Amino acid sequence: PASCEAGTYLDSASDACVGCPAGSVCAGGASQPRPCRRGGYCAANSSQPTDCPAGRYGSEPGLSNASCSGECAPGYFCEAGSVSAKAAPCAEGTFGNGSGFVSQSGCTTCDEGHACREAATAMRSCTPGTVQPQAGQGTCASCIAGTFINASGATACLECVAGSFCEEGASAPLPCPGGTHKNASLSVMSSVEQCVDCPAGTSCSVGSAEAT
């Protein structure tokens, strides 16, 4: 029985031990070449695979050089030996706007007024009616009833204006209808039901703070 050294194999044509071909691994002895495993690569004369370097991945068996299958995808990072372009996602509250990241530390923290879901490739501005006062968050929060915000990327909501009401998540104050006015006992109002009917002998235009 043949006893070839590791990194070589017995060639049946020449009946001699020859170097392992690139893309394969040769354990030696009487074993024949086997394709290099996924997540690694095998140069010529390899006795065992070498992990694909961090920032890259090896999705197929039989790779022969350190370029492997390519760089890790945006929004993800790849540690050494990764088998997928999307090996590990950037955590919620962070984003990855480039390729080839090697760890979570390569992902960027989301700014205030923005949100980043898991595996995000860019920050997403909070839409009108929502805010985010903190950095590194995955979602935006709706303005509470009685407040509003009419801008994107905001960090705080504004108090509803007199003569108007603001429901939860309001992007603009809504005026009390004609014939009604603001309830003087409330500092802020959150629904149209809180607008008060004008008493007899007075008039109230749309958005009135008080009866005239």
N, C-alpha and C positions, 0 to 999 in steps of 0.2 A: 504493500500500500504506500502511496505517495505521502510525503511529509513536507509539503512546501511551507516556507516561512510565511508569517502573516504579511499581507500586502501582496502576495503572489498566489498563483493557482496553477494546477497541473494542466498544461495544454495537451489535449489528446492527439493532436497532429504531430507534435514534435516530441511528445512524451517527456517534456521538461517543464520546470517551474518558470513561469513568466510573470511579468509585472501586471498587477490588477489594472484594468482599463479605467479611465476617468468616468465618473458617474456610477461606479460600482464599488463594493467593498469585498475584500477577500480575507477571510479569517485564517487562512493557511490550512495545513494538513491536506486532506483530500477534498475539501469543499471547493465548490465552483463559485465564481463571482455572483453576488446578489446586488440588485439595484439599491443605490443609496436611499435611505429612508427619507420620508417627507420631513421638512423642517431642518434638513441638513444637506451638506454637499460632500462629494468625495472626489478629490484630485486623483491623478494617477498614482498607483501603488498604495492605495489607502487600505488600512486594516480595520478602520472604524470610521464612521461619519464624523464630520465636524459640523457643529451647529451653525445654521445661518446666522450672521451677525445681527445684533440688535438693530431695529429699524428696518429690517428686511424680513422676508418670509419665504418659505419653500413649500408650495402647495402640491408639488408633484414629486414622485420618486425619481431617482436617477440623475439628480443635478450634479454638475461637475465643478462649479466655481462659486466663489463667495458672493457673486451678484444674486444668486438664488433666483427666485421667481420675480422679484421686484421689491419696491419700497412699500412700506406700510401705508394704508389709505388715510386720507384726511379724516380727522375725527376719531382716530384710533392710534394705538401705539403697539409696537411689536418688540417683545423681549427676545433674547437669543433663542433660536430653535423654534420660532413661531411657524405655524403651518398655514396661516391665513392672513390676507391683507387686512382683515378686520379682527385681529387676534384679541385685542382688549380695548374697550371703548374709553374715550375721555369721560371722566366722571361727570354726573349732573352738576351744573354750576360752573363748568369749564368747557372750553372748545378747542379744537385743533384745526387750524386753518392752513396747515401744510402737510406734507407727506414725510414718511421716514422717522416719525417720533419713536424714541426708544423706551420711554417710560411716561407715567402720568405727569411727571415734572415738566415735560415738554408742552403739555396742554396749558392754555391761558385761562386765568380766572375771569369770569363774566363781570362786567362793570355794573355799578348801580344803575337802576332804570332799565335794566336788560335781564333776560333770562336765557339759560342754556340747558337744554335737555341733554340726556346722555348721548354721547357720540356726535355732538353738535360740531359743525364745521365753521360756524360764525355765531356771533351774538345776535339775539332777537330782541328788538326794542319792545318795551311794554306798550301796548296799544292804548289809545285814549279810553279812559274809564278804568285803567289798571295802572298799578305802580309797583316799584320794587326799591325800597330804601337801602337794601344791603347788597353788597357785591357777592359773587359766588353762589347765586341762587338758580334753581331750575325752573321756577315759574314766577309769574307776576300775580299780584293780589288785586282783587276788585276793590274799587273805592267803596267805603261803607256808605250805607244810606245816609243822606244828608250832606254828602260831599260829592265832588266831581273832579275830573281832570280832562282837559280838551287837547292835550298834547301827547305825542309819543315820547317814550324814553323818560318819563317823569319818575321822580322819587317820592313825591308827596301829593295828596289830593287837596283840593281847595274847598272851603266851606261854601255851601249853596247860597246864592244871592237872595236878598229880600224880595218877596213877591213871587218866588219860584220854589220848586221842590226838586229833589235829586234822589232818584231811586238808587239802589245798590248797583255799582258798576256804571254810573252815569258818566257820559262823556261831555255833557252840557246841561246846564240848568233848564228845566221846563217851566214856563210861566203858569201861574194860576190862571184858569180860564176867565174870560170876561164874565162879570157878574159875581166874581169871588175875589177875595184878597187874602193876604198872609194872616195866619193865626198868630196874633200878638203874644200868645202865651208860650209859643215855641220859638226857640232860638234858631233852629233849622228844621226844615220839613223834608220828609222822605216820600210822600205820596200825594196825589191829587186830592184824596179824601180829606187831607188836613187843611185844604184851602177853605175859607169861611165865606158863607153867602153874605152879600152886601145887605145891610138892613134897609127897610123902607125909607125913602127919602134921600138915599145916597146912590152913587153910581161907582162902578169899578171896571176900569178897562183891563185888558189882558195884562197880567203881570203886576197887578196893583199890590203895593205893600200895605195899603190901608184904604178904607172907603173914603170917597169924596162927597 
